[in-house]
Amino acid sequence: MSKTNQGLIAVIRIRGQVDQPKGVKHGLNLLSLNRVMNAVVVPNDSTHVGMMQQLKDAVTWGEIDKKTLTALIKKRGRIIGNKKIDIKYLKEQKFDSMAAFITAIYDGKADMRRIEGLKPLFRLHPPRKGFKSVKNPITRGGDLGYRGDKINALLLRML
């Protein structure tokens, strides 16, 4: 994780809350990851990376690229009322187009959690071909923990 303080990380919850310690449940609530198969995009800074280390037994995370972020927002981005993000909504939020909106988020000029009416999380499907193991970390052939840029392949399988 040498890319501290630049870019975004995608966090996907892949385990429920039964038998999770109180601190892990609190961290998941802070990120608004209230259900399994929910994902959020957060800044790649020391605060969030430290939180991921605490949540490593319930989530998987890694650096998201712009192509995957574009697909994620276009297909799974929602505003209040469970409506897709449309150009009318973007104009109200002072963005010229969908491309400008995605670029602002990717470059860190806009934060999904701070935009009025935008849901900060993405509800995803289980991945095609399934998970390897939701009980083991990546290092032991599972799916939990830090996966770097391989998060993009997982996200595309979950759209």
CNS distance restraints for C-alpha pairs under 8 A (distance, minus, plus):
assign (resid   1 and name CA) (resid 148 and name CA) 7.59 0.50 0.50
assign (resid   3 and name CA) (resid   7 and name CA) 7.73 0.50 0.50
assign (resid   3 and name CA) (resid  44 and name CA) 7.62 0.50 0.50
assign (resid   4 and name CA) (resid  44 and name CA) 5.87 0.50 0.50
assign (resid   4 and name CA) (resid  45 and name CA) 5.51 0.50 0.50
assign (resid   4 and name CA) (resid  46 and name CA) 6.59 0.50 0.50
assign (resid   5 and name CA) (resid  43 and name CA) 7.65 0.50 0.50
assign (resid   5 and name CA) (resid  44 and name CA) 5.45 0.50 0.50
assign (resid   5 and name CA) (resid  45 and name CA) 4.52 0.50 0.50
assign (resid   5 and name CA) (resid  46 and name CA) 7.05 0.50 0.50
assign (resid   6 and name CA) (resid  43 and name CA) 7.48 0.50 0.50
assign (resid   6 and name CA) (resid  44 and name CA) 5.76 0.50 0.50
assign (resid   6 and name CA) (resid  45 and name CA) 7.09 0.50 0.50
assign (resid   7 and name CA) (resid  43 and name CA) 6.42 0.50 0.50
assign (resid   7 and name CA) (resid  44 and name CA) 5.69 0.50 0.50
assign (resid   7 and name CA) (resid  63 and name CA) 7.17 0.50 0.50
assign (resid   7 and name CA) (resid  64 and name CA) 7.83 0.50 0.50
assign (resid   7 and name CA) (resid 106 and name CA) 6.83 0.50 0.50
assign (resid   7 and name CA) (resid 107 and name CA) 6.98 0.50 0.50
assign (resid   7 and name CA) (resid 108 and name CA) 7.39 0.50 0.50
assign (resid   8 and name CA) (resid  41 and name CA) 6.48 0.50 0.50
assign (resid   8 and name CA) (resid  42 and name CA) 5.68 0.50 0.50
assign (resid   8 and name CA) (resid  43 and name CA) 4.58 0.50 0.50
assign (resid   8 and name CA) (resid  44 and name CA) 4.93 0.50 0.50
assign (resid   8 and name CA) (resid  63 and name CA) 5.87 0.50 0.50
assign (resid   8 and name CA) (resid  64 and name CA) 6.05 0.50 0.50
assign (resid   8 and name CA) (resid 106 and name CA) 6.86 0.50 0.50
assign (resid   9 and name CA) (resid  41 and name CA) 5.68 0.50 0.50
assign (resid   9 and name CA) (resid  42 and name CA) 5.51 0.50 0.50
assign (resid   9 and name CA) (resid  43 and name CA) 6.10 0.50 0.50
assign (resid   9 and name CA) (resid  44 and name CA) 5.54 0.50 0.50
assign (resid   9 and name CA) (resid  61 and name CA) 6.58 0.50 0.50
assign (resid   9 and name CA) (resid  62 and name CA) 5.26 0.50 0.50
assign (resid   9 and name CA) (resid  63 and name CA) 4.38 0.50 0.50
assign (resid   9 and name CA) (resid  64 and name CA) 5.50 0.50 0.50
assign (resid  10 and name CA) (resid  39 and name CA) 6.77 0.50 0.50
assign (resid  10 and name CA) (resid  40 and name CA) 5.78 0.50 0.50
assign (resid  10 and name CA) (resid  41 and name CA) 4.50 0.50 0.50
assign (resid  10 and name CA) (resid  42 and name CA) 6.50 0.50 0.50
assign (resid  10 and name CA) (resid  61 and name CA) 5.50 0.50 0.50
assign (resid  10 and name CA) (resid  62 and name CA) 5.74 0.50 0.50
assign (resid  10 and name CA) (resid  63 and name CA) 6.29 0.50 0.50
assign (resid  10 and name CA) (resid  64 and name CA) 5.81 0.50 0.50
assign (resid  10 and name CA) (resid 151 and name CA) 7.36 0.50 0.50
assign (resid  11 and name CA) (resid  39 and name CA) 5.38 0.50 0.50
assign (resid  11 and name CA) (resid  40 and name CA) 5.38 0.50 0.50
assign (resid  11 and name CA) (resid  41 and name CA) 6.32 0.50 0.50
assign (resid  11 and name CA) (resid  42 and name CA) 7.70 0.50 0.50
assign (resid  11 and name CA) (resid  59 and name CA) 6.63 0.50 0.50
assign (resid  11 and name CA) (resid  60 and name CA) 5.89 0.50 0.50
assign (resid  11 and name CA) (resid  61 and name CA) 4.43 0.50 0.50
assign (resid  11 and name CA) (resid  62 and name CA) 7.00 0.50 0.50
assign (resid  12 and name CA) (resid  37 and name CA) 6.40 0.50 0.50
assign (resid  12 and name CA) (resid  38 and name CA) 5.82 0.50 0.50
assign (resid  12 and name CA) (resid  39 and name CA) 4.29 0.50 0.50
assign (resid  12 and name CA) (resid  40 and name CA) 6.76 0.50 0.50
assign (resid  12 and name CA) (resid  59 and name CA) 5.50 0.50 0.50
assign (resid  12 and name CA) (resid  60 and name CA) 5.42 0.50 0.50
assign (resid  12 and name CA) (resid  61 and name CA) 6.26 0.50 0.50
assign (resid  13 and name CA) (resid  33 and name CA) 6.53 0.50 0.50
assign (resid  13 and name CA) (resid  35 and name CA) 7.15 0.50 0.50
assign (resid  13 and name CA) (resid  36 and name CA) 5.22 0.50 0.50
assign (resid  13 and name CA) (resid  37 and name CA) 5.54 0.50 0.50
assign (resid  13 and name CA) (resid  38 and name CA) 5.70 0.50 0.50
assign (resid  13 and name CA) (resid  39 and name CA) 6.39 0.50 0.50
assign (resid  13 and name CA) (resid  58 and name CA) 6.10 0.50 0.50
assign (resid  13 and name CA) (resid  59 and name CA) 4.38 0.50 0.50
assign (resid  13 and name CA) (resid  60 and name CA) 6.60 0.50 0.50
assign (resid  14 and name CA) (resid  36 and name CA) 5.24 0.50 0.50
assign (resid  14 and name CA) (resid  37 and name CA) 5.75 0.50 0.50
assign (resid  14 and name CA) (resid  38 and name CA) 7.99 0.50 0.50
assign (resid  14 and name CA) (resid  58 and name CA) 6.05 0.50 0.50
assign (resid  14 and name CA) (resid  59 and name CA) 5.47 0.50 0.50
assign (resid  14 and name CA) (resid  60 and name CA) 7.15 0.50 0.50
assign (resid  14 and name CA) (resid 134 and name CA) 6.70 0.50 0.50
assign (resid  14 and name CA) (resid 144 and name CA) 7.68 0.50 0.50
assign (resid  15 and name CA) (resid  36 and name CA) 5.93 0.50 0.50
assign (resid  15 and name CA) (resid  57 and name CA) 7.92 0.50 0.50
assign (resid  15 and name CA) (resid  58 and name CA) 4.92 0.50 0.50
assign (resid  15 and name CA) (resid  59 and name CA) 6.79 0.50 0.50
assign (resid  15 and name CA) (resid 134 and name CA) 6.76 0.50 0.50
assign (resid  16 and name CA) (resid  20 and name CA) 7.99 0.50 0.50
assign (resid  16 and name CA) (resid  35 and name CA) 7.01 0.50 0.50
assign (resid  16 and name CA) (resid  36 and name CA) 5.90 0.50 0.50
assign (resid  16 and name CA) (resid  58 and name CA) 7.27 0.50 0.50
assign (resid  17 and name CA) (resid  25 and name CA) 6.69 0.50 0.50
assign (resid  20 and name CA) (resid  24 and name CA) 6.26 0.50 0.50
assign (resid  20 and name CA) (resid  25 and name CA) 6.49 0.50 0.50
assign (resid  21 and name CA) (resid  25 and name CA) 6.47 0.50 0.50
assign (resid  22 and name CA) (resid  26 and name CA) 6.21 0.50 0.50
assign (resid  23 and name CA) (resid  27 and name CA) 6.17 0.50 0.50
assign (resid  24 and name CA) (resid  28 and name CA) 6.19 0.50 0.50
assign (resid  24 and name CA) (resid  54 and name CA) 6.73 0.50 0.50
assign (resid  24 and name CA) (resid  55 and name CA) 5.64 0.50 0.50
assign (resid  24 and name CA) (resid  58 and name CA) 7.89 0.50 0.50
assign (resid  25 and name CA) (resid  29 and name CA) 6.27 0.50 0.50
assign (resid  26 and name CA) (resid  30 and name CA) 6.25 0.50 0.50
assign (resid  27 and name CA) (resid  31 and name CA) 6.46 0.50 0.50
assign (resid  27 and name CA) (resid  51 and name CA) 7.01 0.50 0.50
assign (resid  27 and name CA) (resid  54 and name CA) 7.94 0.50 0.50
assign (resid  27 and name CA) (resid  55 and name CA) 6.98 0.50 0.50
assign (resid  28 and name CA) (resid  32 and name CA) 6.18 0.50 0.50
assign (resid  28 and name CA) (resid  33 and name CA) 5.13 0.50 0.50
assign (resid  28 and name CA) (resid  34 and name CA) 6.68 0.50 0.50
assign (resid  28 and name CA) (resid  55 and name CA) 7.49 0.50 0.50
assign (resid  29 and name CA) (resid  33 and name CA) 5.87 0.50 0.50
assign (resid  29 and name CA) (resid  34 and name CA) 6.16 0.50 0.50
assign (resid  31 and name CA) (resid  40 and name CA) 7.33 0.50 0.50
assign (resid  32 and name CA) (resid  40 and name CA) 7.85 0.50 0.50
assign (resid  32 and name CA) (resid 120 and name CA) 7.91 0.50 0.50
assign (resid  32 and name CA) (resid 121 and name CA) 7.20 0.50 0.50
assign (resid  33 and name CA) (resid  38 and name CA) 5.99 0.50 0.50
assign (resid  33 and name CA) (resid  39 and name CA) 6.86 0.50 0.50
assign (resid  33 and name CA) (resid  40 and name CA) 7.39 0.50 0.50
assign (resid  33 and name CA) (resid 121 and name CA) 7.56 0.50 0.50
assign (resid  34 and name CA) (resid  38 and name CA) 7.46 0.50 0.50
assign (resid  37 and name CA) (resid 123 and name CA) 6.35 0.50 0.50
assign (resid  37 and name CA) (resid 124 and name CA) 5.36 0.50 0.50
assign (resid  37 and name CA) (resid 125 and name CA) 6.50 0.50 0.50
assign (resid  37 and name CA) (resid 126 and name CA) 6.51 0.50 0.50
assign (resid  38 and name CA) (resid 121 and name CA) 6.61 0.50 0.50
assign (resid  38 and name CA) (resid 122 and name CA) 5.63 0.50 0.50
assign (resid  38 and name CA) (resid 123 and name CA) 4.74 0.50 0.50
assign (resid  38 and name CA) (resid 124 and name CA) 5.86 0.50 0.50
assign (resid  39 and name CA) (resid 121 and name CA) 5.60 0.50 0.50
assign (resid  39 and name CA) (resid 122 and name CA) 5.08 0.50 0.50
assign (resid  39 and name CA) (resid 123 and name CA) 6.55 0.50 0.50
assign (resid  39 and name CA) (resid 124 and name CA) 7.21 0.50 0.50
assign (resid  40 and name CA) (resid 120 and name CA) 6.48 0.50 0.50
assign (resid  40 and name CA) (resid 121 and name CA) 4.75 0.50 0.50
assign (resid  40 and name CA) (resid 122 and name CA) 6.27 0.50 0.50
assign (resid  41 and name CA) (resid 112 and name CA) 7.82 0.50 0.50
assign (resid  41 and name CA) (resid 120 and name CA) 7.80 0.50 0.50
assign (resid  41 and name CA) (resid 121 and name CA) 7.55 0.50 0.50
assign (resid  42 and name CA) (resid  48 and name CA) 7.36 0.50 0.50
assign (resid  43 and name CA) (resid  48 and name CA) 7.07 0.50 0.50
assign (resid  43 and name CA) (resid 108 and name CA) 7.50 0.50 0.50
assign (resid  44 and name CA) (resid  48 and name CA) 6.49 0.50 0.50
assign (resid  44 and name CA) (resid  49 and name CA) 6.67 0.50 0.50
assign (resid  44 and name CA) (resid  63 and name CA) 7.82 0.50 0.50
assign (resid  45 and name CA) (resid  49 and name CA) 6.14 0.50 0.50
assign (resid  46 and name CA) (resid  50 and name CA) 5.95 0.50 0.50
assign (resid  47 and name CA) (resid  51 and name CA) 6.35 0.50 0.50
assign (resid  48 and name CA) (resid  52 and name CA) 6.18 0.50 0.50
assign (resid  49 and name CA) (resid  53 and name CA) 6.47 0.50 0.50
assign (resid  50 and name CA) (resid  54 and name CA) 6.70 0.50 0.50
assign (resid  51 and name CA) (resid  55 and name CA) 6.32 0.50 0.50
assign (resid  52 and name CA) (resid  56 and name CA) 5.75 0.50 0.50
assign (resid  52 and name CA) (resid  59 and name CA) 7.81 0.50 0.50
assign (resid  52 and name CA) (resid  61 and name CA) 7.68 0.50 0.50
assign (resid  52 and name CA) (resid 145 and name CA) 7.98 0.50 0.50
assign (resid  53 and name CA) (resid 145 and name CA) 7.90 0.50 0.50
assign (resid  55 and name CA) (resid  59 and name CA) 6.18 0.50 0.50
assign (resid  56 and name CA) (resid  60 and name CA) 6.75 0.50 0.50
assign (resid  56 and name CA) (resid 144 and name CA) 6.36 0.50 0.50
assign (resid  56 and name CA) (resid 145 and name CA) 4.69 0.50 0.50
assign (resid  56 and name CA) (resid 146 and name CA) 7.48 0.50 0.50
assign (resid  57 and name CA) (resid 135 and name CA) 7.80 0.50 0.50
assign (resid  57 and name CA) (resid 137 and name CA) 7.62 0.50 0.50
assign (resid  57 and name CA) (resid 144 and name CA) 6.11 0.50 0.50
assign (resid  57 and name CA) (resid 145 and name CA) 6.70 0.50 0.50
assign (resid  58 and name CA) (resid 144 and name CA) 6.74 0.50 0.50
assign (resid  58 and name CA) (resid 145 and name CA) 7.92 0.50 0.50
assign (resid  59 and name CA) (resid 144 and name CA) 5.77 0.50 0.50
assign (resid  59 and name CA) (resid 145 and name CA) 6.14 0.50 0.50
assign (resid  60 and name CA) (resid 143 and name CA) 6.71 0.50 0.50
assign (resid  60 and name CA) (resid 144 and name CA) 4.91 0.50 0.50
assign (resid  60 and name CA) (resid 145 and name CA) 4.50 0.50 0.50
assign (resid  60 and name CA) (resid 146 and name CA) 5.76 0.50 0.50
assign (resid  60 and name CA) (resid 147 and name CA) 6.92 0.50 0.50
assign (resid  60 and name CA) (resid 151 and name CA) 7.97 0.50 0.50
assign (resid  61 and name CA) (resid 145 and name CA) 6.33 0.50 0.50
assign (resid  61 and name CA) (resid 146 and name CA) 5.12 0.50 0.50
assign (resid  61 and name CA) (resid 147 and name CA) 6.04 0.50 0.50
assign (resid  61 and name CA) (resid 148 and name CA) 7.09 0.50 0.50
assign (resid  61 and name CA) (resid 151 and name CA) 6.42 0.50 0.50
assign (resid  62 and name CA) (resid 146 and name CA) 5.84 0.50 0.50
assign (resid  62 and name CA) (resid 147 and name CA) 5.32 0.50 0.50
assign (resid  62 and name CA) (resid 148 and name CA) 4.18 0.50 0.50
assign (resid  62 and name CA) (resid 149 and name CA) 5.68 0.50 0.50
assign (resid  62 and name CA) (resid 150 and name CA) 7.11 0.50 0.50
assign (resid  62 and name CA) (resid 151 and name CA) 5.31 0.50 0.50
assign (resid  63 and name CA) (resid 148 and name CA) 5.59 0.50 0.50
assign (resid  63 and name CA) (resid 149 and name CA) 5.23 0.50 0.50
assign (resid  63 and name CA) (resid 151 and name CA) 6.89 0.50 0.50
assign (resid  63 and name CA) (resid 152 and name CA) 7.83 0.50 0.50
assign (resid  64 and name CA) (resid  68 and name CA) 6.62 0.50 0.50
assign (resid  64 and name CA) (resid  69 and name CA) 6.62 0.50 0.50
assign (resid  64 and name CA) (resid 149 and name CA) 6.47 0.50 0.50
assign (resid  64 and name CA) (resid 151 and name CA) 6.73 0.50 0.50
assign (resid  64 and name CA) (resid 152 and name CA) 5.91 0.50 0.50
assign (resid  65 and name CA) (resid  69 and name CA) 6.22 0.50 0.50
assign (resid  65 and name CA) (resid 149 and name CA) 7.76 0.50 0.50
assign (resid  65 and name CA) (resid 152 and name CA) 6.99 0.50 0.50
assign (resid  66 and name CA) (resid  70 and name CA) 6.04 0.50 0.50
assign (resid  66 and name CA) (resid 102 and name CA) 7.99 0.50 0.50
assign (resid  66 and name CA) (resid 103 and name CA) 7.98 0.50 0.50
assign (resid  66 and name CA) (resid 106 and name CA) 6.63 0.50 0.50
assign (resid  67 and name CA) (resid  71 and name CA) 6.41 0.50 0.50
assign (resid  68 and name CA) (resid  72 and name CA) 6.03 0.50 0.50
assign (resid  68 and name CA) (resid 152 and name CA) 6.04 0.50 0.50
assign (resid  68 and name CA) (resid 155 and name CA) 7.40 0.50 0.50
assign (resid  68 and name CA) (resid 156 and name CA) 6.99 0.50 0.50
assign (resid  69 and name CA) (resid  73 and name CA) 6.11 0.50 0.50
assign (resid  69 and name CA) (resid 102 and name CA) 7.51 0.50 0.50
assign (resid  69 and name CA) (resid 106 and name CA) 7.83 0.50 0.50
assign (resid  70 and name CA) (resid  74 and name CA) 6.07 0.50 0.50
assign (resid  70 and name CA) (resid 102 and name CA) 6.40 0.50 0.50
assign (resid  71 and name CA) (resid  75 and name CA) 5.94 0.50 0.50
assign (resid  71 and name CA) (resid 156 and name CA) 7.98 0.50 0.50
assign (resid  72 and name CA) (resid  76 and name CA) 5.46 0.50 0.50
assign (resid  72 and name CA) (resid  77 and name CA) 6.67 0.50 0.50
assign (resid  72 and name CA) (resid 122 and name CA) 7.76 0.50 0.50
assign (resid  72 and name CA) (resid 155 and name CA) 7.85 0.50 0.50
assign (resid  72 and name CA) (resid 159 and name CA) 7.18 0.50 0.50
assign (resid  73 and name CA) (resid  77 and name CA) 4.32 0.50 0.50
assign (resid  73 and name CA) (resid 102 and name CA) 7.81 0.50 0.50
assign (resid  74 and name CA) (resid  84 and name CA) 7.92 0.50 0.50
assign (resid  74 and name CA) (resid  85 and name CA) 7.36 0.50 0.50
assign (resid  75 and name CA) (resid 159 and name CA) 7.34 0.50 0.50
assign (resid  76 and name CA) (resid  84 and name CA) 7.57 0.50 0.50
assign (resid  76 and name CA) (resid 122 and name CA) 5.76 0.50 0.50
assign (resid  76 and name CA) (resid 123 and name CA) 6.75 0.50 0.50
assign (resid  76 and name CA) (resid 124 and name CA) 7.44 0.50 0.50
assign (resid  76 and name CA) (resid 159 and name CA) 7.55 0.50 0.50
assign (resid  77 and name CA) (resid  84 and name CA) 6.17 0.50 0.50
assign (resid  77 and name CA) (resid  85 and name CA) 6.17 0.50 0.50
assign (resid  77 and name CA) (resid 119 and name CA) 7.37 0.50 0.50
assign (resid  77 and name CA) (resid 121 and name CA) 7.75 0.50 0.50
assign (resid  77 and name CA) (resid 122 and name CA) 6.23 0.50 0.50
assign (resid  78 and name CA) (resid  82 and name CA) 5.60 0.50 0.50
assign (resid  78 and name CA) (resid  83 and name CA) 5.44 0.50 0.50
assign (resid  78 and name CA) (resid  84 and name CA) 4.77 0.50 0.50
assign (resid  78 and name CA) (resid  85 and name CA) 5.64 0.50 0.50
assign (resid  78 and name CA) (resid 118 and name CA) 6.39 0.50 0.50
assign (resid  78 and name CA) (resid 119 and name CA) 5.71 0.50 0.50
assign (resid  78 and name CA) (resid 122 and name CA) 7.68 0.50 0.50
assign (resid  79 and name CA) (resid  83 and name CA) 5.44 0.50 0.50
assign (resid  79 and name CA) (resid  84 and name CA) 6.29 0.50 0.50
assign (resid  79 and name CA) (resid  85 and name CA) 6.12 0.50 0.50
assign (resid  79 and name CA) (resid 117 and name CA) 5.58 0.50 0.50
assign (resid  79 and name CA) (resid 118 and name CA) 4.42 0.50 0.50
assign (resid  79 and name CA) (resid 119 and name CA) 5.36 0.50 0.50
assign (resid  80 and name CA) (resid 117 and name CA) 5.48 0.50 0.50
assign (resid  80 and name CA) (resid 118 and name CA) 6.35 0.50 0.50
assign (resid  80 and name CA) (resid 119 and name CA) 6.53 0.50 0.50
assign (resid  85 and name CA) (resid  89 and name CA) 6.59 0.50 0.50
assign (resid  85 and name CA) (resid  90 and name CA) 7.42 0.50 0.50
assign (resid  86 and name CA) (resid  90 and name CA) 6.46 0.50 0.50
assign (resid  87 and name CA) (resid  91 and name CA) 6.11 0.50 0.50
assign (resid  87 and name CA) (resid  97 and name CA) 6.48 0.50 0.50
assign (resid  87 and name CA) (resid  98 and name CA) 6.93 0.50 0.50
assign (resid  88 and name CA) (resid  92 and name CA) 6.49 0.50 0.50
assign (resid  89 and name CA) (resid  93 and name CA) 6.48 0.50 0.50
assign (resid  90 and name CA) (resid  94 and name CA) 6.36 0.50 0.50
assign (resid  90 and name CA) (resid  95 and name CA) 5.17 0.50 0.50
assign (resid  90 and name CA) (resid  96 and name CA) 6.95 0.50 0.50
assign (resid  90 and name CA) (resid  97 and name CA) 6.83 0.50 0.50
assign (resid  90 and name CA) (resid  98 and name CA) 7.27 0.50 0.50
assign (resid  90 and name CA) (resid 101 and name CA) 7.48 0.50 0.50
assign (resid  91 and name CA) (resid  95 and name CA) 5.28 0.50 0.50
assign (resid  91 and name CA) (resid  96 and name CA) 6.05 0.50 0.50
assign (resid  91 and name CA) (resid  97 and name CA) 7.63 0.50 0.50
assign (resid  93 and name CA) (resid 115 and name CA) 7.66 0.50 0.50
assign (resid  93 and name CA) (resid 116 and name CA) 7.79 0.50 0.50
assign (resid  95 and name CA) (resid 100 and name CA) 6.32 0.50 0.50
assign (resid  95 and name CA) (resid 101 and name CA) 5.82 0.50 0.50
assign (resid  96 and name CA) (resid 100 and name CA) 6.26 0.50 0.50
assign (resid  96 and name CA) (resid 101 and name CA) 7.57 0.50 0.50
assign (resid  97 and name CA) (resid 101 and name CA) 6.30 0.50 0.50
assign (resid  98 and name CA) (resid 102 and name CA) 6.19 0.50 0.50
assign (resid  99 and name CA) (resid 103 and name CA) 6.07 0.50 0.50
assign (resid 100 and name CA) (resid 104 and name CA) 6.08 0.50 0.50
assign (resid 101 and name CA) (resid 105 and name CA) 6.36 0.50 0.50
assign (resid 102 and name CA) (resid 106 and name CA) 6.05 0.50 0.50
assign (resid 103 and name CA) (resid 107 and name CA) 5.94 0.50 0.50
assign (resid 104 and name CA) (resid 108 and name CA) 6.14 0.50 0.50
assign (resid 104 and name CA) (resid 109 and name CA) 4.98 0.50 0.50
assign (resid 104 and name CA) (resid 110 and name CA) 5.33 0.50 0.50
assign (resid 105 and name CA) (resid 109 and name CA) 5.98 0.50 0.50
assign (resid 105 and name CA) (resid 110 and name CA) 4.76 0.50 0.50
assign (resid 105 and name CA) (resid 111 and name CA) 5.98 0.50 0.50
assign (resid 105 and name CA) (resid 112 and name CA) 7.06 0.50 0.50
assign (resid 110 and name CA) (resid 114 and name CA) 7.70 0.50 0.50
assign (resid 110 and name CA) (resid 115 and name CA) 7.67 0.50 0.50
assign (resid 111 and name CA) (resid 115 and name CA) 6.63 0.50 0.50
assign (resid 112 and name CA) (resid 118 and name CA) 6.88 0.50 0.50
assign (resid 112 and name CA) (resid 119 and name CA) 7.57 0.50 0.50
assign (resid 112 and name CA) (resid 120 and name CA) 5.40 0.50 0.50
assign (resid 113 and name CA) (resid 118 and name CA) 7.51 0.50 0.50
assign (resid 113 and name CA) (resid 119 and name CA) 7.45 0.50 0.50
assign (resid 113 and name CA) (resid 120 and name CA) 5.14 0.50 0.50
assign (resid 124 and name CA) (resid 158 and name CA) 5.78 0.50 0.50
assign (resid 124 and name CA) (resid 159 and name CA) 6.08 0.50 0.50
assign (resid 125 and name CA) (resid 158 and name CA) 5.07 0.50 0.50
assign (resid 125 and name CA) (resid 159 and name CA) 6.28 0.50 0.50
assign (resid 126 and name CA) (resid 130 and name CA) 6.74 0.50 0.50
assign (resid 126 and name CA) (resid 158 and name CA) 5.62 0.50 0.50
assign (resid 127 and name CA) (resid 131 and name CA) 6.81 0.50 0.50
assign (resid 127 and name CA) (resid 154 and name CA) 6.88 0.50 0.50
assign (resid 127 and name CA) (resid 155 and name CA) 7.81 0.50 0.50
assign (resid 127 and name CA) (resid 157 and name CA) 4.98 0.50 0.50
assign (resid 127 and name CA) (resid 158 and name CA) 4.29 0.50 0.50
assign (resid 127 and name CA) (resid 159 and name CA) 7.82 0.50 0.50
assign (resid 128 and name CA) (resid 157 and name CA) 5.38 0.50 0.50
assign (resid 128 and name CA) (resid 158 and name CA) 6.54 0.50 0.50
assign (resid 131 and name CA) (resid 142 and name CA) 7.70 0.50 0.50
assign (resid 131 and name CA) (resid 143 and name CA) 6.65 0.50 0.50
assign (resid 132 and name CA) (resid 141 and name CA) 7.03 0.50 0.50
assign (resid 132 and name CA) (resid 142 and name CA) 5.36 0.50 0.50
assign (resid 132 and name CA) (resid 143 and name CA) 6.32 0.50 0.50
assign (resid 133 and name CA) (resid 141 and name CA) 7.33 0.50 0.50
assign (resid 133 and name CA) (resid 142 and name CA) 4.43 0.50 0.50
assign (resid 133 and name CA) (resid 143 and name CA) 5.75 0.50 0.50
assign (resid 134 and name CA) (resid 142 and name CA) 6.20 0.50 0.50
assign (resid 134 and name CA) (resid 143 and name CA) 5.63 0.50 0.50
assign (resid 134 and name CA) (resid 144 and name CA) 6.28 0.50 0.50
assign (resid 135 and name CA) (resid 142 and name CA) 6.74 0.50 0.50
assign (resid 135 and name CA) (resid 143 and name CA) 7.61 0.50 0.50
assign (resid 135 and name CA) (resid 144 and name CA) 7.10 0.50 0.50
assign (resid 136 and name CA) (resid 140 and name CA) 6.09 0.50 0.50
assign (resid 136 and name CA) (resid 141 and name CA) 6.73 0.50 0.50
assign (resid 136 and name CA) (resid 142 and name CA) 4.39 0.50 0.50
assign (resid 136 and name CA) (resid 143 and name CA) 6.37 0.50 0.50
assign (resid 136 and name CA) (resid 144 and name CA) 6.06 0.50 0.50
assign (resid 137 and name CA) (resid 141 and name CA) 6.60 0.50 0.50
assign (resid 137 and name CA) (resid 142 and name CA) 4.80 0.50 0.50
assign (resid 137 and name CA) (resid 143 and name CA) 5.50 0.50 0.50
assign (resid 137 and name CA) (resid 144 and name CA) 4.29 0.50 0.50
assign (resid 137 and name CA) (resid 145 and name CA) 5.63 0.50 0.50
assign (resid 138 and name CA) (resid 142 and name CA) 4.69 0.50 0.50
assign (resid 138 and name CA) (resid 143 and name CA) 5.05 0.50 0.50
assign (resid 138 and name CA) (resid 144 and name CA) 5.70 0.50 0.50
assign (resid 138 and name CA) (resid 145 and name CA) 6.23 0.50 0.50
assign (resid 138 and name CA) (resid 146 and name CA) 7.25 0.50 0.50
assign (resid 138 and name CA) (resid 147 and name CA) 6.86 0.50 0.50
assign (resid 147 and name CA) (resid 151 and name CA) 6.05 0.50 0.50
assign (resid 150 and name CA) (resid 154 and name CA) 6.74 0.50 0.50
assign (resid 151 and name CA) (resid 155 and name CA) 6.10 0.50 0.50
assign (resid 152 and name CA) (resid 156 and name CA) 6.24 0.50 0.50
assign (resid 153 and name CA) (resid 157 and name CA) 6.30 0.50 0.50
assign (resid 154 and name CA) (resid 158 and name CA) 6.31 0.50 0.50
assign (resid 155 and name CA) (resid 159 and name CA) 6.36 0.50 0.50
